[in-house]
């Protein structure tokens, strides 16, 4: 039996999974109720616009923050902003202070950019190349268990509530407690310089350059063709949340049924991500072949699901929303439920594929933190726009068509990159052999990873 090591790459990624279980997982459960669980959904919608706008800006810059502070402090600061946001919703129950909730949403956008950039770098850089899909699947499963649990809590508390109303203080209180736990767990994360594979190999990580060098490297991503061709895919990957959570779940179903739907939505994400990740890691085919087959699978899945969504959307409109549908209606509830579950499954597979593609481009934690930040920047820009479109009362069918069109527009760029995926990442070399020098130090220094540098280096101070 393998000896447990806290500094094992898998253990560290699982730890981040539990942190995200407590913080973004609970947030997803809350957000998928529509309007953050508030009867007046406009407050939650406008808070989401502020959230994703700030997320877009700080998602891009968070690669530099992570590469300087390290994952522990980057994730800790990010988690603390989730607690503040849910606290603002609890406050709104008593004060109707919408401005505070919107400001808290903006602050959450800053923190979420930091957390997700650090998480993405760890999830893509810590595993060996043959295990990248597996690590993504493990993380996604644990993370979404948080949303499942959050939805179970909301369903249990609101089981006897059949009309539309805001969530109670007890529900928000439970969410705040769990998010606080996740924030504390972040303090236990190991320094990347101490993370080792079972054979003693360290992960590949570049030393932090100057701030100007780091910022320059981030903005060069806008000229990197591999990132440019994925921009439509990045943009579409959260665009549909406003439609699914507010237009479908929020408008059509009763409050307790929304919670039940979300239990199954996030459970479908667990199944979708884990099973699809195993396909992407299948060692019986070349990595380019797996990239192409993966793209075929997610294309067929989302086309079938969204065509089904068109037929469902024709049954109600913004002017005739037909709300308060309940799970006790029986057979008439089953069809919409399965559609909503497939929306969740497709979301998980889509984002798993994105992370797997980016992970196939590099093994360097520093580079991958920039990729993750760039991804979250574009993703959140799309989400900010889509939540604003939702907030101004756009026709439901128009929202759906825009979501569908963006997914289709993502395919050419994804195909272009998938056809150029190599079986071996260019910077892979041998794990633990050396760090690649960066522009900040002239690009010539090669320092053994894990060796203690002579003198107090910048990386010693920040990655603690």
Backbone torsions as a table, in degrees:
resi	resn	phi	psi	omega
1	UNK	NA	133.1	-178.8
2	UNK	-67.5	141.0	179.6
3	UNK	-76.4	135.9	179.0
4	UNK	-68.5	130.8	175.8
5	UNK	-131.6	124.8	178.4
6	UNK	-63.9	-27.6	-178.7
7	UNK	-88.0	8.0	174.5
8	UNK	-66.6	138.6	178.3
9	UNK	-55.1	-43.0	-178.8
10	UNK	-65.2	-43.0	179.9
11	UNK	-62.1	-40.2	179.4
12	UNK	-65.7	-40.8	178.3
13	UNK	-67.8	-38.6	176.1
14	UNK	-63.5	-39.8	177.1
15	UNK	-60.4	-43.2	177.1
16	UNK	-64.9	-34.4	175.1
17	UNK	-58.5	-42.8	179.7
18	UNK	-70.6	-34.0	175.2
19	UNK	-62.3	-45.3	179.1
20	UNK	-72.0	-26.5	170.4
21	UNK	-55.4	-44.9	-174.6
22	UNK	-80.1	-32.6	-172.9
23	UNK	-105.1	-78.2	178.5
24	UNK	-61.5	-32.1	178.8
25	UNK	-61.0	-47.0	177.9
26	UNK	-66.8	-37.6	176.8
27	UNK	-61.1	-43.0	179.4
28	UNK	-61.5	-40.5	177.8
29	UNK	-61.4	-40.3	-179.3
30	UNK	-71.0	-46.0	-176.0
31	UNK	-67.9	-31.2	-177.6
32	UNK	-76.0	-5.0	172.8
33	UNK	-77.6	-12.9	-178.0
34	UNK	88.4	117.4	179.1
35	UNK	69.4	22.2	179.8
36	UNK	65.8	23.6	-179.9
37	UNK	86.2	7.0	179.8
38	UNK	-94.3	144.4	177.9
39	UNK	-62.7	-41.6	174.5
40	UNK	-82.6	92.9	-173.5
41	UNK	-69.2	-16.7	-178.2
42	UNK	-61.4	-35.6	-179.8
43	UNK	-62.9	-49.1	179.0
44	UNK	-64.1	-37.9	179.4
45	UNK	-64.4	-45.4	179.4
46	UNK	-68.4	-33.8	174.4
47	UNK	-63.6	-36.8	178.1
48	UNK	-67.7	-35.5	176.0
49	UNK	-61.7	-46.4	178.1
50	UNK	-63.3	-42.5	-179.3
51	UNK	-58.0	-53.6	-173.1
52	UNK	-75.3	-25.0	174.6
53	UNK	-65.9	-48.7	177.7
54	UNK	-67.3	-35.6	177.2
55	UNK	-59.0	-41.7	-178.5
56	UNK	-62.0	-45.0	-178.1
57	UNK	-68.6	-51.0	-175.1
58	UNK	-79.9	-19.5	171.7
59	UNK	-61.5	-41.2	179.8
60	UNK	-66.8	-40.2	-176.6
61	UNK	-83.8	-15.2	-173.6
62	UNK	-69.2	-19.5	174.5
63	UNK	-60.9	-41.6	178.8
64	UNK	-68.4	-40.2	179.7
65	UNK	-62.6	-45.6	179.4
66	UNK	-62.8	-42.9	-177.5
67	UNK	-67.7	-16.8	176.6
68	UNK	-97.2	-46.7	-176.7
69	UNK	-83.0	-28.1	-172.8
70	UNK	88.2	166.0	-173.7
71	UNK	-66.7	-35.6	-174.4
72	UNK	-59.9	-53.5	-175.8
73	UNK	-76.4	-32.2	177.2
74	UNK	-62.7	-45.6	-179.5
75	UNK	-70.8	-38.7	179.3
76	UNK	-59.5	-48.8	179.8
77	UNK	-62.3	-42.7	179.2
78	UNK	-60.8	-43.0	-178.7
79	UNK	-63.2	-37.8	-177.5
80	UNK	-60.5	-29.9	-178.8
81	UNK	-72.9	-24.8	175.4
82	UNK	-66.4	-40.2	178.4
83	UNK	-61.1	-44.8	179.9
84	UNK	-60.2	-43.4	-176.4
85	UNK	-63.3	-47.3	-179.6
86	UNK	-66.9	-33.1	174.3
87	UNK	-60.7	-35.5	178.8
88	UNK	-67.9	-33.6	176.7
89	UNK	-69.6	-38.5	175.1
90	UNK	-62.6	-42.6	177.2
91	UNK	-61.0	-39.6	-178.7
92	UNK	-62.3	-31.1	177.1
93	UNK	-57.1	-28.5	-174.1
94	UNK	-108.5	-27.4	-173.5
95	UNK	-114.1	-16.3	-173.8
96	UNK	56.7	30.9	-179.1
97	UNK	-85.1	82.4	-177.1
98	UNK	-64.6	-31.7	-178.5
99	UNK	-62.0	-40.3	179.5
100	UNK	-62.9	-42.0	179.9
101	UNK	-64.1	-39.7	-179.5
102	UNK	-68.5	-42.0	176.7
103	UNK	-63.3	-42.7	177.8
104	UNK	-62.1	-34.1	175.8
105	UNK	-63.6	-40.7	176.9
106	UNK	-64.2	-42.4	177.7
107	UNK	-63.8	-39.0	176.2
108	UNK	-61.0	-36.3	177.5
109	UNK	-59.2	-39.6	176.9
110	UNK	-63.4	-49.6	-178.2
111	UNK	-65.9	-39.5	179.9
112	UNK	-64.5	-37.6	177.0
113	UNK	-60.0	-41.4	179.2
114	UNK	-67.2	-48.1	-177.2
115	UNK	-61.9	-49.2	-173.8
116	UNK	-71.6	-28.4	175.6
117	UNK	-67.7	-46.1	178.6
118	UNK	-64.1	-43.0	179.2
119	UNK	-61.2	-45.7	-178.1
120	UNK	-62.2	-40.7	178.9
121	UNK	-62.6	-44.8	-179.8
122	UNK	-65.0	-44.1	-175.2
123	UNK	-66.1	-33.9	-178.0
124	UNK	-90.6	-28.6	-174.1
125	UNK	-93.4	-29.3	-173.9
126	UNK	-73.4	-36.8	-178.7
127	UNK	-77.5	159.1	167.9
128	UNK	-71.1	163.7	-173.2
129	UNK	-58.3	-37.5	-177.1
130	UNK	-73.6	-11.9	-176.1
131	UNK	-112.3	8.9	-173.5
132	UNK	-63.9	-42.7	177.6
133	UNK	-62.7	-40.4	-179.6
134	UNK	-62.2	-44.6	179.9
135	UNK	-63.8	-41.1	177.6
136	UNK	-61.9	-43.3	179.8
137	UNK	-63.7	-44.1	177.9
138	UNK	-60.2	-48.3	-179.4
139	UNK	-60.5	-48.4	-174.5
140	UNK	-62.9	-36.5	179.1
141	UNK	-65.3	-48.5	-178.4
142	UNK	-66.0	-45.4	179.7
143	UNK	-56.7	-46.7	-176.7
144	UNK	-76.3	-17.0	170.6
145	UNK	-61.3	-29.6	176.1
146	UNK	-64.0	-44.0	177.9
147	UNK	-66.1	-36.4	176.4
148	UNK	-62.5	-48.7	179.9
149	UNK	-61.4	-44.5	178.5
150	UNK	-58.7	-40.0	179.0
151	UNK	-70.3	-35.8	175.8
152	UNK	-62.6	-43.4	178.6
153	UNK	-60.4	-47.9	-179.8
154	UNK	-63.0	-39.6	-179.9
155	UNK	-65.5	-43.1	-178.9
156	UNK	-64.8	-43.2	-177.9
157	UNK	-70.2	-33.3	-174.5
158	UNK	-105.8	18.3	-174.5
159	UNK	-58.6	-38.2	-176.5
160	UNK	-90.6	8.5	177.8
161	UNK	-99.7	113.1	-178.4
162	UNK	-104.6	-21.4	179.3
163	UNK	-91.1	167.9	178.5
164	UNK	-75.9	126.3	174.7
165	UNK	-159.7	167.4	-179.5
166	UNK	-73.6	155.6	174.5
167	UNK	-64.7	151.1	-179.9
168	UNK	-83.3	169.8	-179.2
169	UNK	-60.6	-36.6	-177.3
170	UNK	-61.3	-40.8	179.9
171	UNK	-63.6	-48.9	178.9
172	UNK	-61.6	-37.7	179.9
173	UNK	-62.0	-42.0	178.2
174	UNK	-63.6	-41.7	-179.7
175	UNK	-64.4	-40.9	179.2
176	UNK	-62.7	-42.7	179.2
177	UNK	-61.3	-43.9	-179.6
178	UNK	-68.2	-38.5	177.7
179	UNK	-66.2	-36.2	176.0
180	UNK	-62.7	-37.8	177.1
181	UNK	-62.9	-45.2	178.6
182	UNK	-61.5	-37.2	178.7
183	UNK	-62.5	-40.3	179.0
184	UNK	-69.9	-38.0	178.4
185	UNK	-59.2	-33.2	-178.2
186	UNK	-58.0	-29.5	-178.6
187	UNK	-69.3	-12.6	-178.2
188	UNK	-92.6	-4.9	-176.9
189	UNK	-63.1	142.8	-178.6
190	UNK	-82.0	154.2	172.9
191	UNK	-64.5	140.9	177.2
192	UNK	-57.5	-27.5	-179.7
193	UNK	-72.4	-14.5	177.9
194	UNK	-100.9	-4.9	-178.1
195	UNK	-81.0	125.3	-176.7
196	UNK	-135.1	147.0	172.4
197	UNK	-75.3	171.0	-174.2
198	UNK	-62.0	-25.7	179.8
199	UNK	-91.6	6.4	177.9
200	UNK	95.8	-7.5	179.3
201	UNK	-68.1	138.2	175.7
202	UNK	-89.6	162.6	174.4
203	UNK	-75.3	159.2	-179.3
204	UNK	-86.0	126.5	-179.5
205	UNK	-152.8	133.7	179.5
206	UNK	-86.9	148.5	173.7
207	UNK	-67.9	150.7	-178.6
208	UNK	-68.1	129.8	178.4
209	UNK	-84.2	-160.4	171.0
210	UNK	-71.5	159.8	177.4
211	UNK	-59.4	-39.3	179.9
212	UNK	-64.5	-38.8	177.2
213	UNK	-65.2	-38.7	178.9
214	UNK	-67.1	-45.7	179.7
215	UNK	-63.1	-40.4	178.7
216	UNK	-62.6	-41.3	179.4
217	UNK	-64.1	-35.8	179.1
218	UNK	-66.3	-47.8	-176.6
219	UNK	-72.1	-19.6	173.9
220	UNK	-66.8	-17.7	178.0
221	UNK	-62.3	-27.1	178.0
222	UNK	-69.5	-12.1	176.9
223	UNK	-108.2	-1.6	179.4
224	UNK	-83.1	113.8	-173.7
225	UNK	-58.9	-29.4	-179.4
226	UNK	-66.6	-34.4	175.9
227	UNK	-80.1	-38.7	-177.3
228	UNK	-60.9	-43.1	-177.6
229	UNK	-69.7	-18.7	179.1
230	UNK	-93.3	-2.6	-178.3
231	UNK	-55.9	-45.9	177.7
232	UNK	-60.3	-37.6	178.9
233	UNK	-67.1	-42.9	176.5
234	UNK	-60.6	-45.7	-176.0
235	UNK	-62.2	-37.8	-175.1
236	UNK	-80.2	-15.3	-165.3
237	UNK	-72.7	-16.6	171.4
238	UNK	-126.1	0.6	-176.5
239	UNK	-58.8	-38.4	-173.3
240	UNK	-77.3	-7.3	-177.8
241	UNK	-61.7	-41.3	-179.2
242	UNK	-62.6	-39.3	178.4
243	UNK	-67.6	-48.7	-175.8
244	UNK	-67.7	-44.6	-174.3
245	UNK	-79.8	-40.2	-175.8
246	UNK	-93.3	-52.6	-174.8
247	UNK	-72.4	-42.8	-178.3
248	UNK	-86.3	-64.5	-174.0
249	UNK	-71.3	-43.7	-174.7
250	UNK	-71.7	-39.7	-176.1
251	UNK	-84.7	-32.9	-167.5
252	UNK	-91.6	-30.0	-169.1
253	UNK	-113.9	159.4	173.6
254	UNK	-69.7	163.7	-174.2
255	UNK	-61.4	-42.2	-178.8
256	UNK	-71.3	-32.5	179.0
257	UNK	-72.0	-32.5	173.8
258	UNK	-58.1	-43.1	179.7
259	UNK	-65.5	-42.2	177.8
260	UNK	-62.6	-44.2	177.7
261	UNK	-57.1	-40.9	-176.5
262	UNK	-70.6	-31.7	174.3
263	UNK	-56.6	-46.2	-176.5
264	UNK	-78.6	-30.8	176.5
265	UNK	-61.6	-50.6	-177.5
266	UNK	-74.4	-29.7	173.8
267	UNK	-64.6	-37.2	177.3
268	UNK	-65.0	-33.5	176.9
269	UNK	-64.0	-39.9	178.4
270	UNK	-59.6	-49.9	-179.1
271	UNK	-64.0	-42.5	-177.1
272	UNK	-65.4	-45.4	-177.2
273	UNK	-69.4	-47.0	-175.2
274	UNK	-64.7	-46.1	-178.0
275	UNK	-67.9	-40.7	-179.3
276	UNK	-69.3	-35.9	177.6
277	UNK	-61.8	-38.1	178.8
278	UNK	-64.9	-35.1	176.5
279	UNK	-63.9	-43.7	-178.2
280	UNK	-67.1	-24.0	179.2
281	UNK	-93.8	2.2	-176.6
282	UNK	-59.1	119.5	-172.9
283	UNK	-84.6	-0.5	179.9
284	UNK	-83.9	-0.1	179.3
285	UNK	-137.0	154.3	178.2
286	UNK	-62.7	154.3	-176.5
287	UNK	-63.9	-36.1	177.1
288	UNK	-63.9	-39.4	178.1
289	UNK	-63.0	-42.6	178.5
290	UNK	-64.7	-37.0	177.9
291	UNK	-62.5	-42.2	-179.1
292	UNK	-70.5	-43.2	178.8
293	UNK	-67.0	-36.2	176.4
294	UNK	-61.1	-41.2	178.9
295	UNK	-65.8	-39.1	177.6
296	UNK	-62.3	-44.4	-177.9
297	UNK	-61.7	-49.8	-177.1
298	UNK	-69.6	-29.3	177.6
299	UNK	-65.6	-49.1	179.7
300	UNK	-61.6	-39.6	-177.5
301	UNK	-65.9	-47.6	-176.4
302	UNK	-74.4	-32.2	177.6
303	UNK	-63.1	-46.9	179.7
304	UNK	-62.6	-42.4	-177.1
305	UNK	-67.4	-46.0	-175.8
306	UNK	-74.5	-26.1	171.7
307	UNK	-65.8	-41.7	173.6
308	UNK	-60.2	-36.8	178.3
309	UNK	-63.3	-34.8	178.2
310	UNK	-62.5	-44.8	179.1
311	UNK	-63.2	-40.2	178.9
312	UNK	-67.3	-41.6	-176.9
313	UNK	-64.4	-23.2	178.8
314	UNK	-69.6	-10.3	-177.3
315	UNK	-86.4	-12.0	176.8
316	UNK	-154.8	156.5	-178.4
317	UNK	-133.0	174.6	178.8
318	UNK	-65.7	-26.9	178.7
319	UNK	-87.7	-16.0	177.3
320	UNK	-139.4	71.9	-169.9
321	UNK	-71.3	-20.8	-179.6
322	UNK	49.3	61.9	-173.9
323	UNK	-80.9	-178.1	171.8
324	UNK	70.0	20.6	175.8
325	UNK	-65.2	136.0	-172.4
326	UNK	-119.3	152.3	-178.1
327	UNK	-64.5	-19.5	179.6
328	UNK	-78.2	0.6	176.9
329	UNK	-71.8	-15.1	174.2
330	UNK	86.2	-129.6	-170.8
331	UNK	-60.5	-32.0	-179.6
332	UNK	-68.9	-16.6	179.4
333	UNK	-87.1	-25.0	-171.4
334	UNK	-63.7	-45.2	-178.2
335	UNK	-59.7	-54.6	177.1
336	UNK	-59.2	-35.1	178.4
337	UNK	-62.0	-49.2	-178.4
338	UNK	-65.3	-35.0	175.9
339	UNK	-61.2	-45.3	-179.0
340	UNK	-64.3	-38.1	176.8
341	UNK	-63.9	-40.1	179.5
342	UNK	-70.7	-29.5	171.4
343	UNK	-58.3	-44.6	179.6
344	UNK	-64.9	-44.7	179.5
345	UNK	-60.0	-43.1	-179.6
346	UNK	-65.6	-39.0	178.3
347	UNK	-59.4	-47.3	-178.9
348	UNK	-62.2	-45.2	-179.1
349	UNK	-64.8	-40.3	-179.3
350	UNK	-61.5	-48.4	-177.8
351	UNK	-73.6	-32.7	174.5
352	UNK	-61.0	-41.3	179.7
353	UNK	-65.0	-41.0	178.9
354	UNK	-61.3	-49.1	179.9
355	UNK	-62.3	-39.5	-179.0
356	UNK	-65.3	-41.4	177.5
357	UNK	-61.1	-47.1	179.8
358	UNK	-64.4	-38.3	178.0
359	UNK	-65.0	-24.2	178.3
360	UNK	-78.8	-8.5	-177.7
361	UNK	-92.9	-18.9	-177.4
362	UNK	-162.5	158.9	171.1
363	UNK	-115.6	-1.4	-174.1
364	UNK	-83.6	122.7	-178.2
365	UNK	-60.5	-34.6	-179.3
366	UNK	-68.3	-45.9	178.7
367	UNK	-65.1	-44.2	-176.8
368	UNK	-68.4	-27.4	174.8
369	UNK	-65.5	-34.8	176.5
370	UNK	-69.5	-42.3	176.9
371	UNK	-59.5	-45.5	-178.7
372	UNK	-63.1	-41.1	178.6
373	UNK	-65.2	-40.3	177.7
374	UNK	-63.4	-44.5	177.4
375	UNK	-57.5	-48.6	-177.9
376	UNK	-67.9	-30.6	175.3
377	UNK	-61.5	-51.8	-178.0
378	UNK	-68.8	-42.8	179.7
379	UNK	-58.3	-45.5	-176.8
380	UNK	-73.7	-29.4	173.6
381	UNK	-60.5	-44.3	177.3
382	UNK	-63.5	-41.6	-179.9
383	UNK	-64.4	-40.1	179.1
384	UNK	-61.1	-43.7	179.0
385	UNK	-65.0	-44.5	-175.9
386	UNK	-67.5	-38.0	177.6
387	UNK	-67.7	-32.9	176.1
388	UNK	-69.1	-41.6	175.9
389	UNK	-57.9	-41.7	179.3
390	UNK	-67.1	-38.5	-175.0
391	UNK	-70.0	-27.5	-177.2
392	UNK	-88.3	6.2	173.4
393	UNK	82.4	38.6	177.3
394	UNK	-67.0	146.4	178.9
395	UNK	-56.1	138.4	-175.2
396	UNK	-59.3	-44.6	-178.4
397	UNK	-65.4	-34.8	176.9
398	UNK	-62.8	-43.0	176.5
399	UNK	-57.2	-45.9	-177.8
400	UNK	-63.2	-45.0	-177.4
401	UNK	-63.0	-39.3	178.3
402	UNK	-63.7	-43.8	177.4
403	UNK	-58.4	-47.8	-178.2
404	UNK	-62.6	-44.3	-178.0
405	UNK	-63.2	-39.3	179.2
406	UNK	-65.8	-39.5	177.6
407	UNK	-62.1	-43.5	179.1
408	UNK	-64.8	-40.0	-179.1
409	UNK	-66.1	-17.7	179.7
410	UNK	-75.6	-21.0	-169.1
411	UNK	-67.2	-43.8	-177.9
412	UNK	-59.2	-45.0	179.8
413	UNK	-64.7	-41.7	178.9
414	UNK	-63.6	-39.8	178.4
415	UNK	-65.7	-42.2	179.9
416	UNK	-58.4	-43.3	179.6
417	UNK	-73.9	-41.9	-177.9
418	UNK	-58.5	-35.8	-179.1
419	UNK	-71.1	-10.7	-178.1
420	UNK	-114.7	8.4	177.2
421	UNK	-67.8	133.6	179.7
422	UNK	-98.2	156.1	178.3
423	UNK	-70.1	-21.5	-178.7
424	UNK	-131.8	125.9	180.0
425	UNK	-67.4	137.3	-173.6
426	UNK	-57.2	-39.4	-175.3
427	UNK	-92.3	10.4	-171.7
428	UNK	-67.3	-49.6	-177.7
429	UNK	49.7	-139.1	173.3
430	UNK	-108.2	132.8	178.3
431	UNK	-56.4	133.9	174.5
432	UNK	80.8	4.9	-176.7
433	UNK	-75.1	-53.7	179.5
434	UNK	-161.5	167.5	172.5
435	UNK	-98.5	141.6	179.3
436	UNK	-83.8	130.7	179.9
437	UNK	-66.2	155.4	-178.2
438	UNK	-119.6	172.7	-177.8
439	UNK	-58.4	-32.2	-177.1
440	UNK	-65.2	-22.7	179.2
441	UNK	-122.0	23.0	176.6
442	UNK	88.6	-7.5	177.1
443	UNK	73.4	17.1	-175.2
444	UNK	-115.2	-18.7	-174.9
445	UNK	-76.3	131.9	174.8
446	UNK	-125.7	113.3	-174.4
447	UNK	-118.9	130.1	179.5
448	UNK	-57.9	131.5	179.9
449	UNK	-73.3	134.2	178.4
450	UNK	95.0	-22.0	174.9
451	UNK	-73.3	145.8	178.6
452	UNK	-80.0	117.9	-179.6
453	UNK	-64.1	153.3	177.3
454	UNK	-79.6	122.6	-178.1
455	UNK	88.9	164.9	-177.0
456	UNK	-79.6	93.8	-179.0
457	UNK	-77.3	163.1	178.5
458	UNK	-61.6	-40.4	-177.0
459	UNK	-69.6	-29.5	175.4
460	UNK	-62.4	-38.6	-175.2
461	UNK	-73.6	-38.5	-171.3
462	UNK	-91.1	-32.8	-178.4
463	UNK	-96.3	77.9	-179.3
464	UNK	-114.0	NA	NA
